[in-house]
Amino acid sequence: MVSQETEEKGLKLFKEGRVVKELETSKRTHFKVVGETDVYFVIFDKEKNEFSCDCKFFSLHQEKCSHIIAAELALKA
């Protein structure tokens, strides 16, 4: 379950144009997300239909972070 705050942060990152699709292959799509304090890399695995992020929050909780939400919005756009 994603918190309202995380959803809002992800939407803000997307709306501010802080998400860049860097690379797309047949198996994965790679995004760079410029956060408030650092740059994060999000990968969408097309075969597993899963996102992953290299931020601390995702590493610790294995839950959607604001960077993944921003990348999801960019993927749909």
N, C-alpha and C positions, 0 to 999 in steps of 0.2 A: 504494500500500500504506500503510495507516494503522498507526502504531505502537501498541503496547499501551498506552503512557502516554496517547496522545491519546484512545484508546477509553475508558480509565478516567476521564479528565477530562470527557469528554462525558457519560458515564453519571452521574458525580457532579453535574454541572450540572443534568441532567434530574431526578435524584432529589431534589435540593435545591429544586426548583421555580423554577429560575432562567430558565426558558423561558416566554415569553408569546407566544401567537399574537395578533398585533396587527391583522391585516387579511387577508381572503381574498377574492379576486376569481375570475373564471372562469379566469384565466390564471396567477395567482400567489398564493402564500401567504407572508405576511411575518411574521417572528418577531423578537422582541427577546430577546437572551440576555445576562444579567447575569453577566459573567465575574469573575475575581478582581480585576482592576484597572480594568476599563472595561465599557461597555455596547456590545454588538455587534449588528448587524442582519444577519439571514440571510434570503435570499429563495429560495423554491422555485419554479422555473419549471415549471409543469405541462406545457406544450407540449414543452419540451426534456427534461423529467424530470431537471432538474439543480438543484443547490443552489449558492449563492454566498454569501460572507460578506465583510464589510468590514474584517475584521481583517488585520493585517500578515502573518501566516503564510500565509493564503489568497492574498493579493496577490502574495507572493513565490514561493510554491511551486505554486499552483493545485492543491492537494491538500486533502482533507477535513481540517478543523480540528475541535477539540473542540466548537465552537459549532454546526457543521453536524451533528455526531453527535447533540448534544443536541436540535437541531431535528428531526432524522429520528425520534428516539424520541418526541418530542411529537406528530409527525404521525401516527405509528402508534398512539399511545395513545388 
